[in-house]
Amino acid sequence: MEKFFKLSEHKTNVRQEIVAGTTTFLTMAYIIFVNPSILSLTGMDKGALISVTCIAAAIGTILAGLWVNVPFAMAPGMGLNAFFTFTLVKGNGATWEEALGVVFISGVLFLILTFAGVREKIVEAIPLELRLAVGAGIGLFIAFIGMSGMGLIVSNPATLVGLGKFDIKIVLGLLGFGIMGLLEIKRIKGGILIGIVTTTVLGMILGVVVVPESIISLPPSIGPIAFKLDIMGALKPSLIGAIFSFMFVDLFDSIGTIMACANEAGMVDKDGKIEKVNKILEADAMATVIGSLLGTSTTTTFVESASGIADGGRTGLTAVTTGVLFLLALFFSPIIGIVPAFATGPALMLVGVYMFKNLLDIDFHRIDIAIPCFLIIIMMPLTYSISTGIAFGFVSYIVVSIFTGKIRDLKIAMWVIGICSLLELIY
């Protein structure tokens, strides 16, 4: 391991890397509960989703560890799974098989663009503020989904949405949110996971959650969803915009996470360039392709990787440790399967809080920036569509640039993105 991971060169050791990998796992293990909860709303088998979530996370994370030798973890991304369920399937009327086809195609295109070096050019063409707004908008959308799932927000014919009637489930959900928030404030690792488990146990005690017959069992079969993607169906005109939207969201999410984690891991050189960035992006794209074949939404680099890095993780051994723990989690599916929406809803709310912090780096004093950023953020939850929010923001940015005499500042890549965004709105 010393020779393969170059531990001494990175001033670390086996024990430190294993501890760091465990920390990363604890901070992102909530995805095992939340991802199946969201994707199962499309009609996909929840048991199979639990297994696929663990397998996809393990494959992507171990790939990053063994191939790139970085302490980054990957799993089906938050926001991207919401886009899969609420925009593609429930919004556009696509089948979940077609939606998996969209993910597959976007992953393949992503991989091609990465090998061609185009991804960096796309990032450079889009203003930083718009990238940050996409993250903040997804955070608001995710929080809205979490509140709706736990019954805190319900439909109201007079005001579109309203406050739900308080019952024991909502009370437990809010209690869980308070526990998660307090633990995060105290910087106790695994706060989200602890909150989910605590809320679920309280639900068992109060009789609103069914107690599982066993704790450990063989993993649920992935047969109901594995290799069921419909690639040809994903190529119909109404889903072309969704393919680009998946690419955009994954692009922003991956680049932002890699930049944040690379800085903390000391992977940025004196010129500000990130070491191994191309290989990291390639691993990210390959994980998405593999995940879509198995039966899950886009796999991406998780920002929770920063927790393991903060705990001393510096090499791929940290990532391999995290990946192995995801494989072990496969055998605890009876417990994972009974976790209710009022336990995962608070986790979505807290993840939304973290993503919404992107607003701090957006200069809303500049109205030319404020308008497109605001439209991105507000239109995602109001239209229940991530892609619609992105499209409104990018098109409005181009329009504002034209009328403020900044048309020459728009790069060719931004015009292409704008045209794709307009097509998304039209279709």
Secondary structure, DSSP 8 states (H G I E B T S, - for coil): -HHHHTTTTTT--HHHHHHHHHHHHHHHTHHHHHHHHHHGGGT--HHHHHHHHHHHHHHHHHHIIIII-----EEE-TTHHHIIIIIIITTT---HHHHHHHHHHHHHHHHHHHHTTHHHHHHHHS-HHHHHHHHHHHHHHHHHHHHHHTTSEEEETTTEEEE----HHHHHHHHHHHHHHHHHHTT-TTHHHHHHHHHHHHHHHTTSS---S-S------STTTTT---TTGGGSHHHHHHHHHHHHHHHHHHHHHHHHHHHHHT-B-TTS-BTTHHHHHHHHHHHHHHHHHHT-S-EEE-TTHHHHHHTT--SHHHHHHHHHHHHHHGGGHHHHHT--HHHHHHHHHHHHHHHHGGGGGS-TTSHHHHHHHHHHHHHHHHHT-HHHHHHHHHHHHHHHHHHTT-GGG--HHHHHHHHHHHHHHH-
